Amino acid sequence: MSRFVSRLALIGFVVAFIATSVAVPAYAGTYDVVSCTPAAQDIPRPPVVGEDDAWTGEMNDASHLQFVKTCPPRPGVDLDGMVVQTILNTPAAPAGSFAHWRFDAPPSTSITRVRLWRQVRKQLNSWELYTQTADGTKLSGSDCEVAPDDFDCNVGMPGGPPADWANLNTSSLRVGIRCIATNLCLTGATIHEAWTALYSAMVTVDDPTTPTVSGPGGSLFGGGYLRGTANATLASASDNTGIRALQVRKGAAVVGEALRACDYSRRVPCANPAGATSVSVNTAALPDGAHTLEVGATDAAGNYAGAAPQQVTVDNTAPAAPTALGSATMTVRTANASVFWNEPPGQIAPIVAAHMTVCGPRGCAQHRFASRSGQAVSLSDGVGTYNVSVALEDAAGNVSLDRAARWTIFFGEPPLGLDPLPAGFKPTPAAATTAAPATAPTARPVLPTPRVVLARPVVARDRRTITARGTVRPGVRGRVTVSAAARIGRRTRTVTTRVSIRNRRYTARLRLPSSAWRTAAVTARFAATPTHRAQRVTRTVRQRTR
């Protein structure tokens, strides 16, 4: 029954310890070293490996005293954890014999608080139980007195509240037993005459020293315009409690952090990096423009030191669409045209290049030019319709093809209803005269239209094949050029084929390069002949939904 109660008490102790650990985080300038309990892994800090090397055993009489360490403590075992005890069935220990667990604060730090989940016990007052500081000061409540009629005395119990000593200022702690008799101290035959069991311990270390850092660098401070992810580096970083993280800060705000592995079951939880270290920064999280940033490091206690601040310029936004100059629709008789534009205002990084996309009867092509205001367009696919777009690239490398100025260029015979003369052509006004022309102009015959009809195109189940059918007026012979243009991704894709007219009918099958489109413009064109005029018919088809 007592073993069952002890097991329940120990379970209650672990739950209470975890709650206490989470509720009392280490503040800036301090950190907690947790020993001999799995609850150390529940503290919201870097992952704990669990080396548990913070407390070390120290004694002067290995013949009569011993250490036993079982971490974490086993449920239902009273004398467990970090134990120091007498050795049974050994001769009496001489006066002055001692054994204790010792915790030493790292250099330039101090211990300000200690919490011990413990049970200490003795049967004879010739043994002293103690928790003392570096100067030998014994903390109150660390010992007990065996009354004349009592078998023993003890302090603490499994599952009980911790002994809590705050407002300390010491470089080390000692928790153990010592023979204070004038002659000898018995060790015990079947029961240890004196022992101390630490089920768990939490020591608060105050660290007033900031890290030492030097050699800031990396692409973050390399000059130019920043976009995407940039790296900041430190040539060296060191601290008496180790380096917990590298940080990039803007004022007090952390804009980039790289955590390092630390183990808060050690006196010195973190290691110092052996060489240069780096941390990445997502510059897209910063507004475009100038910023003052610095790279630095934090130690195990959260103390921060940064290198000299530096100014950087961030630009993650592609330039706006340029403004097209002149008409957005033009007709040309040769395989060349030119487009012109004005740059958008308000750029952080200057414009350095133009990306031109030209989609003709045979497909689309992209070109990059250093020109910033105009560019010649080669209509190399032959007669037909060309869609031209121009997007701009800035010095940071930002470009968006969706932010573009757009033109439509007709090479050869224009669609019905459009002026067949080149765009921008202006006839010279006739001189004011009443004289009749020397030779009367010869009237051109008016050719009939081929009366091209395009039925509703049909999309096949593969969502890529489009069938276009139509008719022409009687007597019309030759070929019809059929094309389909669809927006796929960020580009307009055009496929074209030529089919013969048979018995006033024509049929064309077109296959788009992808099924990822919504609407397509299907066009049937009949080129001018000596007997009929040119004609162009366009119908829009929507992709069927599955």
WOHURA-V299910 format. One record per backbone hydrogen bond with DSSP energy under -0.5 kcal/mol. NH is the residue of the N-H (numbers start at 1). CO is the residue of the C=O. E is the energy in kcal/mol with one decimal. If there is no record, write none. Layout:
BEGIN
nh/co/e
NH/CO/E
NH/CO/E
END
This chain:
BEGIN
nh/co/e
5/1/-2.3
6/2/-2.4
7/3/-2.2
8/4/-2.3
9/5/-2.6
10/6/-2.4
11/7/-2.2
12/8/-2.4
13/9/-2.1
14/10/-2.3
15/11/-2.2
16/12/-2.5
17/13/-2.7
18/14/-2.5
19/15/-2.2
20/16/-2.3
21/17/-2.7
22/18/-2.4
23/19/-1.9
24/20/-1.1
29/301/-2.4
30/27/-2.5
30/301/-0.6
31/205/-1.8
33/203/-2.8
34/32/-0.6
34/264/-2.3
35/201/-2.6
40/37/-1.4
41/38/-1.8
42/39/-1.6
43/40/-0.9
45/43/-2.7
49/47/-0.5
53/265/-0.6
54/265/-1.1
56/102/-2.5
58/100/-2.4
60/98/-1.8
61/98/-0.6
64/61/-0.9
65/61/-1.6
66/85/-2.3
68/83/-2.5
70/81/-2.7
73/36/-0.7
77/74/-1.7
78/76/-0.6
80/78/-1.4
81/70/-0.5
82/198/-2.6
83/68/-3.4
83/81/-0.8
84/196/-2.3
85/66/-2.2
86/194/-1.6
87/64/-2.5
88/86/-0.6
89/188/-3.0
90/87/-0.7
93/185/-3.3
95/183/-1.8
96/179/-2.4
97/94/-1.7
99/177/-2.0
100/58/-2.7
101/175/-3.1
102/56/-2.8
103/173/-2.1
104/54/-0.5
105/171/-3.0
109/106/-1.6
110/206/-1.7
111/170/-3.6
112/110/-0.5
112/204/-2.3
113/204/-1.1
114/165/-2.1
115/202/-2.6
116/163/-2.4
117/200/-2.4
118/116/-0.8
119/197/-2.1
120/155/-2.5
121/195/-2.6
122/153/-2.0
123/193/-2.5
124/193/-0.6
127/124/-1.6
128/178/-3.2
130/176/-2.3
132/174/-2.4
133/137/-2.2
134/172/-0.7
136/133/-1.9
139/131/-3.4
142/139/-1.2
147/145/-0.7
150/147/-1.7
153/122/-2.2
155/120/-2.4
160/157/-2.1
163/116/-2.8
164/162/-0.5
165/114/-2.6
165/163/-0.5
166/164/-0.6
168/112/-2.6
170/111/-1.6
173/103/-2.2
174/132/-2.1
175/101/-2.3
176/130/-2.2
177/99/-2.3
178/128/-1.9
179/97/-2.9
180/126/-2.9
180/178/-0.6
181/126/-0.6
185/93/-2.6
193/187/-1.9
195/121/-2.6
196/84/-2.5
197/119/-2.4
198/82/-2.7
199/117/-2.2
199/197/-0.7
200/117/-1.5
201/35/-1.5
202/115/-2.4
203/33/-2.3
204/113/-2.8
205/31/-3.0
205/203/-0.6
206/110/-3.3
207/29/-3.5
207/205/-0.5
208/108/-0.5
208/206/-0.5
212/238/-2.8
213/211/-0.5
214/236/-1.8
217/233/-1.8
220/231/-2.8
221/218/-1.2
222/219/-1.2
226/313/-2.8
230/281/-2.4
232/279/-2.9
233/217/-2.2
234/277/-2.3
235/214/-1.1
235/215/-1.0
236/214/-1.7
238/212/-2.0
242/239/-0.8
243/271/-1.3
244/242/-0.6
244/298/-2.3
245/298/-1.3
246/258/-2.0
247/296/-2.4
248/256/-2.7
249/294/-2.7
250/253/-2.8
251/249/-0.5
253/250/-1.8
255/248/-2.7
255/253/-0.6
256/248/-1.3
258/246/-2.5
260/244/-3.0
263/269/-2.5
266/263/-1.4
269/267/-0.8
270/241/-1.6
271/261/-0.5
277/234/-2.0
279/232/-2.4
281/230/-3.0
282/255/-0.5
283/228/-2.3
283/281/-1.2
285/282/-1.9
286/283/-1.8
289/314/-2.8
291/312/-2.7
293/291/-0.6
293/310/-2.8
294/249/-1.8
296/247/-2.9
297/305/-2.3
298/245/-2.4
299/303/-1.8
300/242/-0.8
302/299/-1.8
305/297/-2.0
307/295/-2.8
310/293/-3.1
312/291/-3.0
313/224/-0.6
314/289/-3.0
315/226/-3.2
323/342/-2.3
324/322/-0.6
325/340/-2.6
330/408/-2.3
332/410/-2.7
337/377/-1.8
339/375/-2.3
341/373/-2.6
342/323/-2.1
352/393/-2.8
353/393/-1.5
354/369/-3.0
355/391/-3.7
356/354/-0.6
356/367/-2.9
357/389/-2.6
358/365/-2.8
359/357/-0.5
359/387/-2.7
360/358/-0.6
360/363/-3.0
363/360/-1.3
365/358/-2.0
367/356/-2.6
369/354/-2.9
375/339/-2.4
377/337/-3.9
379/335/-2.3
379/377/-0.6
380/378/-1.2
382/379/-1.0
384/411/-1.9
386/409/-2.8
387/359/-2.5
388/386/-0.5
388/407/-2.7
389/357/-2.1
390/405/-2.2
391/355/-2.6
392/403/-0.5
393/353/-2.6
394/398/-1.8
395/350/-2.0
397/394/-1.9
400/392/-0.5
403/400/-1.4
404/402/-1.3
405/390/-2.2
407/388/-2.9
408/328/-2.8
409/386/-3.0
410/330/-3.0
411/384/-2.8
411/409/-0.6
412/332/-2.4
412/410/-0.6
418/415/-1.8
423/331/-0.7
425/422/-1.8
433/431/-0.9
443/441/-0.5
447/445/-0.8
448/531/-0.6
453/471/-3.0
455/453/-0.6
455/469/-2.7
458/467/-2.5
460/465/-3.0
463/460/-1.7
466/510/-3.2
467/458/-3.0
468/466/-0.5
468/508/-3.0
470/506/-1.9
471/453/-1.3
472/504/-1.8
473/450/-2.8
476/473/-1.6
480/499/-2.7
481/525/-2.9
482/480/-0.6
482/497/-3.0
483/523/-2.4
484/495/-2.5
485/521/-2.0
486/493/-2.6
487/519/-0.7
488/486/-0.7
488/491/-3.0
489/516/-0.5
491/488/-1.8
493/486/-3.1
493/491/-0.6
495/484/-2.3
497/482/-2.7
499/480/-2.4
501/478/-2.3
502/500/-0.5
502/505/-3.0
505/502/-1.7
506/470/-1.9
508/468/-2.8
510/466/-3.1
512/464/-2.5
512/510/-0.5
517/515/-1.8
520/541/-2.4
521/485/-2.6
522/520/-0.7
522/539/-3.2
523/483/-2.7
523/521/-0.5
524/537/-3.0
525/481/-2.9
526/535/-3.1
527/525/-0.5
529/532/-2.6
533/448/-2.3
535/526/-2.1
537/524/-2.6
539/522/-2.8
541/520/-2.6
543/518/-2.8
END
